[in-house]
Every structure is written in C-alpha cells, then in structure tokens.
C-alpha cells in the first residue's frame, strides 16, 4: 500500500502555516502553534486517530486567534484530501461517541467528496482561557470544506466547555480513523457511482 501522506505550506499576510499529515501513523504529533488551546486539541485528535501530524504555525494573534485557527483547519483539510488519494478500499464512513467526564460528543463522517458541515449542541462559555470557543465551529467547517467531507458534530450534553471541545476533537480523530481504514472487503471505490 502506498504511503498515505501529504504536506502543505500556506503563507499569507496574516499567517504562515505548515502542515504534514500521515493517515497510517502512530499517534505522533509535532505541534508548534501560537494558539495553545488548539495545539492541545490537535494533539488529542492525532493521538485518538492514530495519525502522524506536524503543524508549525505563526499568525497575527495580537489581533485574535481567528486567522491562525482557520488557516490550520484549511491546511489540515487539504492534506487529508491529498493523503486519501483515490480513496480505493476505504471504509468511507466513520462514527464515534466520546465521553469526557460529564460531556458526551459524537462525530459522524462521510468522505463523500461533497463538503458539508453540521454542528448541533451548545458550548456554554465564550472562552476557554484566551481561546474564543466560536473558533471550534470555524476550524471544523474549514476542515470539512477543504477535505471535501460530510462532517456532523453532535454535542449530546455537557456543562464544562473545555470537556465538550475535548470530547469533540477526540471523537473527530476516532471517527476519521474509522472512515480512512482500508477494508479488504471493499473492492475499488466505496460508492455505487464508482467515484468519490
């Protein structure tokens, strides 16, 4: 099986982001961003998805974390799509429930090549530390768009915003791991269309 790996550099007047992503990894993350909370979430995503992820990102955080968070999502979606290649033999769908103390999140994925994002549930606090929690939506939407995947995030319940977001990112890793697994029973592209 060919190595499923891709990398990208995106440099703008607002950010400078480099991302390398291996689907068939060991859960190893090398993360250097100036958004500490997002760094923590990416580490969880990588570990629980058994991916290998490298992110080096600098951005205009003197304004806020928006541009850096958004551009990391764009880059991660791009390398995921590139690493998947023609998608032959993949399971295509993934679903994961993850509890984190009092919180329960679910992530459902279809690597359909038809980008869509839905998020249901509340984040009780507007900030976790210095991180604006509305950026979770922004990151996930850009990830789904660039990866061209159908991504549904459901927060079933929870009170602590940190716990809820942590459950989301762990579930994201696990659902994506399931969707990207090569299933020996799948012959060719997992679609009656013959193409994803």
N, C-alpha and C positions, 0 to 999 in steps of 0.2 A: 504494500500500500504506500502510495506517495505521501510524503510528509505534508500534513495539512497545517500550513504556516503562512503568515503574511505580515508585512510591516508597512508603515506609512509615516511620513513626516508632514505635518500641516503647520505652516508658518504664516501668520497674518500680522497686522499691526497691533493686534490685541493679545495674541498667544503664540507660543512656539511649542508644539506637541509632537512627540514621537511615541508611537505605539507599535509593539511587536506582539503577536498573538499566535500561540500554538494550541490547536484543539486537543491533540492527543498528548497531554502533558502530565505533569506530576504534582500539580497544585502549587507551583513555584511562582512567586510574584517578586518583581524588582520594581518598586514604585517610588518615584521622586516627583511629587507634585507640590504645589504650594496651596493645596486645599486639603488639610489634614483629615477632615471627616470623610471626604470622598476617597482619599487614599485608603482609609480603614475599610470602607465598603468594597472597594475593588479587591483588596486583599481577601476579604471573605468570599466574594464572588469567585475568585481564582481558586481558592482552596476547595470550596464546595463543588466546583465544576470540574476539578482535576485538569485545569488548563495550565498553560505557562503564559504569563503576561508580564510584559515590560512596558512601563509608562514613564516617560520623562516629560514633564510639562511645566512651563512657566507662563504666567499670564498676568493681566492687569488687576490683581486682587486689591490694589489700592482703591479701585472703583467698587468691585464686589467679586464674588466667585463665579458669576454667571458665565462669562466668556470661556473661562478655563474648563468649567464643568461641561458646558455644551460642546466644546471642541473635543474634549476627551471622548464624549459619547459619540460624536461624529466619527472620530478616528477608530474607535473600537468597533463600531458597526461596519465600517469599511473593511477593516482587516478580517472580521468574522466572515463577511460575504466572500472576500477573496480566498480565505483559507478553505472554505467549503467547496470551492471549485464547482464541478458539475452536479454535486450532491448525489451521485450514484451510490446506492446502498444504504443511505442514512435512514434512520427511523422517521425523521421529519417532525414528528410531534413530541412535545415534552410537557410534563405536568408535575409540579412539586408543591407540597404543603410543607411549610417550615414554621414551627413554633419558636418563639423567643420569650421565655417567661410568660407573661400574661397575653402576649400578642401572637396572632396567627395570620400568616400571609400565604397566598397561593399565587403561583406564576404558571401560566399556560402559554406555550409557544407552538407556532406552526411556521416552519422555514419554507414558506409558500412562494416567496418572491413577490408577494403582494403586501406591501407595508401597511400596517395598521397598528394603532396603539389604543388600548382602553385601560383606564385605572379607576377602580372603584374602592372607596373607603376613605377614611379621614386620617390626616396627620394632625394630631391635637395641637402641636406647638409650631409656631412660625420659624423657630430657630432651634438648632441643636448646636450648642456652643456658638460659634460665629457663622455657622453654615445655614443659609436660607433653605428651609425644607421644601419650598416650591421648586427648587432645582432638581429634586428627585424626579419629578414629572418631566422636566426639561431634558435631563440626561437620558431617561428611558425612552422618551419619544424620539430623540435624535438617534439613539442606538437602533431602535426598531426601523426607522426610516432608512438609515444607511445600510443596515443589514438586510433590508427588504424582507422583514419577517413580521408575522402577525403576533403581537405580544399583548397578553392580557394580565393585568396585575389586580388581585383582589385582596384587600385587607379585610379579613373576616371580623376581627376585633383587636383591641389593644388600647392601652392607656398611655404608655410611655413611647414618645415619638422615636427616640433612639432605638428602642426594641423593635418597633414596627418597621423602620427602614432597614435595620439589620436583617430581620426576617425576610424582607423583600429581596435583598441582594443575595442572601444565601439560597433562597428559592430560585432566583434567576439563574444562579450557577448550576443548580441541580437540574432544573428544567432544560436548560440549554445543553447540559451534558447528555441527558436522555435523548434529546432531539438530534444531536450530532453523532450519536453512536452508529457505527456501521453494523447493520444487522445482516448476517449471512443469508437470511431468508429472502431479503429484498433483492430482487434482480433488476438492475438498472435504476431508473428514476422512480421514486415512490409517488407516482401520480398517474391517473388514467389519461392525462393529457400527453404524457411522455416527456414532459418538460416542467421544470420549476423555475 
